[in-house]
C-alpha cells in the first residue's frame, strides 16, 4: 500500500484529526469497560471460591444405631467420636451486629487434629477466636459488652486468602466439645467444600452472565457507532483516490487501515485507563463487601486479545462498508438503498422470549432438572431478546413514520418523517444504544426489587415486638441459673424488660408443649395489653416466630404450674437503639445457658435467601449508570455523524431559505420518533425478562414496585437524549458552510 495515499486519505484537515480522535476515544472507553467487566467477572468468581469454605455443611455428628430385635427400628442417637482427621463445627447463622451478618464458626477438635481451617494456621482453643481484619477492627472500636464478649480472647487474624473481600466479617471461635454437642446443631468436618453456592451455583452464575451481557451489549454498540464516524466525508476522500488511479481493493485497504490505526491507539489507551480505574472499581461493594484490587486483574494476554479483536473487527467492518458502497472515480457509483424492514424482524425477539420462557417452564412447571439445558436456554434467550430489540426497532420506526407522515402539518415534520421512512435502519441505529439502555435498566431494576413474601410484621399488641430479642434455653440449666442470667441482662443500659418463659421441656425437645407460660407481671414487657387477672398466663409458642402475623391472646394458667416447668426461653425488651440491641445479643449469647443465638424479628431480612440477589443491587445500579452513560455518548456521536454526513443537504436547504431553527427541529424529530417508538416496549420487555429471571431462580420470590432510583434513571436517560441532540445543534451551521454545497 502506498504510504502517500494513506496519508492523503487519513490526515490533512482538522475534521480528519477530529474524526480519528473520536474513533480512538470511543474505542478507548469501550475497551476499558470490556476489560473491567472481564476483571469483575473473574473477581467475583475468585471471591466466591475463597469464601466457599464458609458453606461447608459436613456430615451428622450423631448416629442412630439399629436395635437388635428390629433391624428397621432406630435406637437412641449416639455421638460420633472425634478423631484426628475430623473436627466438630457449628455454623452460627444468627450472629448479628448493627444489621450486619457475622459468619461465625465454633469448632472443637482433638489436640492432634489434621483438619486445616482455611486462613488459620491451627484451630483456636476454647475461649479464643480468630477474626477477619474488618471484624477485628470492629471489635476493637466497639465496647466489649456490645460485641467483643461474644467471642472470647483474640488469637489471630484470618488470612485474606480465606476471605471473600476486605469487608468480610468472619470469626472462628474455639468451644468445648460438650457445649457444641449439647446444641444439637454441630456437624463433623473432614475437609472444606470448594463449591461456592451449593445447589444454587448454576443460577447464581447465570444471573452474573446475564448481567455482564446486559452491560456488554451497549459497549459493543458504542464501538460500532464510533468506528463509522464521518462515513460520508471519507467516501468523498476515497472517491478522490479512485480518481487518481487507486483500485477498489486499495481503497478498501486504506479504509481498513485508517480505522485500525485509531482503534489500536484507542485500544491501548483503554487498557491503560482500565488499569488506572481498577483500584476505584474494587471499592464498589457487592453482596456486603468490596473486592481486593488484585481480584480485578485481567492479565496482559486478555488485554491483548480484546484489543486485537476490537481492531480487527473495526477494520473488517470499515473495509466491508467501503466495498459495499461501490465508490468510483466520480463518487459513489450506486446508491445503497436500505431494504424495507418487514415483519420477519419480530422473529429474534419472539425466539428470545420463548427460550427464556421455556427455561422457566422446564424447571418450575415440569420440574425437570437439566443443568446443561436450563442456563444456556436462559442466557441464549436473553441475548436473542437484546438483539431482537435492535432488529425490530427499524420496522416499528418505519410503521410509526408512515403514520407521522400522513399527519404531518409542518415542514420539519414532513422532512423528518420522509427521511425516517426511507432510512429506518440508519435512523434507529442512532438511538439503538439508548433503547437498549432503557431495556437493561428495566431488567436490573426489576431483578433487584425482589422481596420474599414473608416479612416481619409491625409492632402490635399480641406479637413479638420488633425491638425485642429472644433466645431458647438449653438443657441442663437450673431455673436459678436462667433467672440470674435474665436479671443481669435486665440491668444493662437500654434493656427495659427481661422475661423468662417456661414449658414442660425445651422447645427443641419432642415433648415440648404447644404453649409458653409466663408470670402475669412480665406480660406487659412483651407488649401484651389484655392480661388476665391471674398470677400466671400462657401464650401459644408461635408467639416467638417472626412469620406470625395475627396477634395472639393470653390465657390464664394455674400459678402452681411454673414450679413444675423448666425455663425454655428468655425474652429481652430493649429501647430499640442499636447499642441496646447489640448489648442484649451479647448478654444472651455469652451467658452459656442459651441453645440458639439470640434473634430479633427483623433478623429475617438479613438472613433471607433474597440477599443472594439483592446483594447484587449495587452492581445492578452500576450497570444502569454505565448503560445510560454509554447510550448518551452513542446518541451524541451517532447524531453528530448523521449531521456531518448530510452537511451538503443541510446547506442546500439553507440556501433555499430554510431557517436553522427548522433544521434543528428536523434533527430533533429524527431522534425522538425512533426513541419514543420503542421506549415503552423496552420498559415492558425489561420487566418481563426480569420476572422470568427471578422465577427461574426461585418461584417464591415476587417483584416489588421499582425504587425511585429506577425512575431517576429513566429521567436521566431522556435528559441525556435531549442533551445529546442539543449538543449537535452547533454542528448544523458550521458544517453547512458554502463549500459544503460544492460537487467535484
C-alpha angles and dihedrals in degrees: 000000000000109000089209092059091048092051092047091051100043108035139023106095141056092247091054092053090046091051092051091047090051092052092047093047094049093047090048091056092046095048091046092054092044092054093045089051090050092047092046092052091050090044093054091048092049091047092052091048091054092050095044093100090065088068095057111132099179122191132295117290093210134053132205106220120207120253119242095235097051118024091195094055123087125228129205117310114259126198119253105234119240119250134188092267097047135069132194112233136178121196110214105206096175103058102126134172123181093338091311123120117231117204101224126182121186113199138188124187146160119267094255098041115158095198110117119211110210113254095013128094094210134356118270121257119240110289094023132095145194116217137189115253093252093051093046090053088051092050092049093049096046129072109263094236089062099048121339097066090063094071111033127220122002113248104170150308125287109238119249089240088074097044127087091219146340092273096051115130106213130154133178114197131187118234137174114268092235091055094052093046091050092060091060091216100090123109136192120256128194098163138358126253124248094199104107100202107014113217093352094058093100093051091046092051090047092054091050092048092051091047091052092048091049091058094037096058096062088047091056090048090053092052090047092051099046094049088059094053114137095006095157093051091051092050089059091051090048089051088056090052090051089051092057092049109276114148122233089250091054091049091052090051091050090049090052093047096047089053095040096053098057089038089056091048090047091047092054091047089049091055091050091047092050091052091049093049096044096092090049092048090051089062092067108106116228121186092348102316142066124236129252110253089238089061091070094057110128100181130236093263091058092045092051091047093051093048092046093050093047093048094045093047094048092047092048093049092048092051092046093050092049093049091046092051091062098219113197134182091277096045131271104002095199132027112238103220119200117246112247108255112242136198090265087082087079091070100082092048093047091046091051094051091045092053093051092046090049090054091052093046091047095056103029106031104028092030089219113157107210107150092178089061108028101064096038089052092052095045094044090047091052092050091049090049091052091048091043092058090055092044097048093045098082092049093052090043091054092049091052092045091056090055091045091050092054091050098040114124101170136064093244091049094051095046095044094047092047093052093045090051092051097042107026093148095053092042094051092044090068092060098031091099092056093045090053089046091056090050092049092047090052092050092050093045093049095045095048093048097068119126133178120252093238112077131165110265120237123260109290134151110267094032131090105270117244090231094056133088130204135192128187117237120241126231123269097042122120122231088246093058092049093046090050091051091051092047093052092046091050091057094059119106113269095018109119101178140010117198130182118207122204136207142162091266141354113299091244093052121101092238095051112137125241092242139058118220123216140177108258092230089061095052096086089059088062093053099260118145108175100061121174115240094249134106094244133032136187133217131185113268090236085077087088094055118098091213092062104109103168116079115248126221129224120241127201117262130190111263092224091063095075092064090056096047134077127234110261106169142019118209120193121195116207138187088250096250117137090238093054093046092051092043090053092049092050092048093051099039093047096044096088093224100085122091097195126035117260115274136192128204090249093057091083092075090055096048096039119123086233087080089078090069100027088053086068092056091101090055089047094055090043087053089051091054094047093047093048094046092050091045092052091049092047092050092050092049094045094048092047090048091051091052092048091050091051099041093118092052092047092050092049089053090052091048087055089056104264111150120236089241090064090050089053091051090051091053091047093051092048089057098039100049098059092038096052091041094064100024098092090041090055092050093049094045091047093058092042091054090045090053091050091051093048092047090049090057098042128343091208090073121092129196119241130209110287117267121248087258089070094055089045088054091050091049090048089051092055092045090051090050091051092045093049092053094045091049090060094054090086089060094061099071101034092048092047095070123146092262089059091074094054118115118203 
